[in-house]
Amino acid sequence: MRKNIILKHEDMPRQWYNILADIRLNPPLGPDGQPISPEALAPVFPMNLIEQEVSTERWIDIPEPVLEVLSIWRPSPLFRAYNFEKALKTPAKIYIKYEGCSPPGSHKPNTAVAQAYYNKAFGIKKLTTETGAGQWGSALSFACSQFGLECKVFMVRVSFDQKPYRKAMMETWGGECIASPSNLTQAGRVALEADPDTPGSLGIAISEAVEAAVSDSTGQTRYSLGSVLNHVMLHQTIIGLEAKKQFEIAGDSPDVIIGCVGGGSNFAGIAFPYALDKINGKNIAIYPVEPKACPSLTRGPFGYDHGDTAKYTPLLAMHSLGHNFIPPAIHAGGLRYHGMAPTVSQLVEEEIFTPVAVSQIDAYKAGLLWARSEGHIPAPETCNALAHVVAEAEKAREEGKEKTILANFSGHGLLDLSAYEKYLSGQLSDLELDESQIEKAKKILDQHPAPERIRR
Ligand SMILES: Cc1ncc(COP(=O)(O)O)c(C=O)c1O
């Protein structure tokens, strides 16, 4: 029985796959409602990353120093989850791409390392960012430590309180971690004035981090985003590209692909290389999975909206619950984001991806079954993906159909045990949005120009 399908170091992909070669997006818009020029982003990002953001070249070389750092944990394993299959009594074959083996414990350093490298190469000294669950903040702190950059992280208040060890981790790598909203920025002060007890949101924390970067008078600080943007999705495609090589070794091929979505990056990583096959006619079902408490893809309208609460970012064409939406304080902090990557949103519009939403309780139920059958304790975000793996495996059992499922295991949950404690003691509840929230989102998006309906 071959359980763990390992790639050799020499077989690590040397190029990222850029989906912008194969799809067309509505352009980001500036405050005047006109497409923004790449130069307008220069105070926020280094020009080498801005060039990557707008590139339409299909294959982009991964720089050698990036490959060197990635090789600390990559290629990551793909393994067949025989015990999970047995526990579910399913005829489906379930494969998992395991991204929990990076130093911070998730897929996030795949882009953090690349972004730190490009900033360093551009002469930048310090990066600011936000973090939800703490995975991204720790990934960027780790990456900055590898390239000798300073790092300042605004961490969403509710996660800051729930996950104190994430802060310790960031500080261990030399980063600074501040609870958001904070008094350090105008955006933070406005949010605190509106509600001094706010749990915070990724939208507010992004505003704080952008403001902290652009207001730094040295000109040597830039902002770094762990999801949503095209270059972040690009860097994550190493996940799916490795998985494809591993499936070749296994002599198999997936019919179903599953990943959880917050801003869309780990899902894009596993799914984009396969999306190209689907665009070219292959029959594959591809499911982005989100929590019912923050259902941007399944219930949020598609339109132009800001990526952050204070409206510092350009308008992006995406599925959104409204830039001022504060999601309920669910434990999958990395999935508490109002918007979604424009690339993922566009492929949902084109029906290449089929979004689904799962409940918090079903997510932990699946996570627990996973931990008890396969061992690794999944991050709360990853549990959402596993909940849909369970649904697909059960469907296969009911239909008596063999199928091959590939899911991305975006991170381990070893610093999320308080959430498991709550689940095990029956203290977790399900949270679903009522329709009035969706109506509010529609009103916000209606204030902006309507995106073109791009179809294939
Ligand atoms: C373990 C884990 N999975 C998933 C996510 C969601 O982010 P994304 O949709 O960009 O992969 C996060 C975000 O923090 C995370 O920490």
The ligand as an ORCA input file, in Angstrom:
! r2SCAN-3c Opt
* xyz 0 1
  C      -4.714     27.255      7.284
  C      -5.434     28.234      6.440
  N      -6.221     27.777      5.433
  C      -6.892     28.617      4.637
  C      -6.832     29.982      4.815
  C      -7.648     30.871      3.925
  O      -6.914     31.692      3.099
  P      -6.844     31.470      1.532
  O      -8.263     31.401      1.044
  O      -6.118     32.618      0.992
  O      -6.130     30.179      1.308
  C      -6.031     30.513      5.831
  C      -5.927     31.970      6.013
  O      -5.385     32.481      6.944
  C      -5.320     29.611      6.653
  O      -4.548     30.062      7.649
*
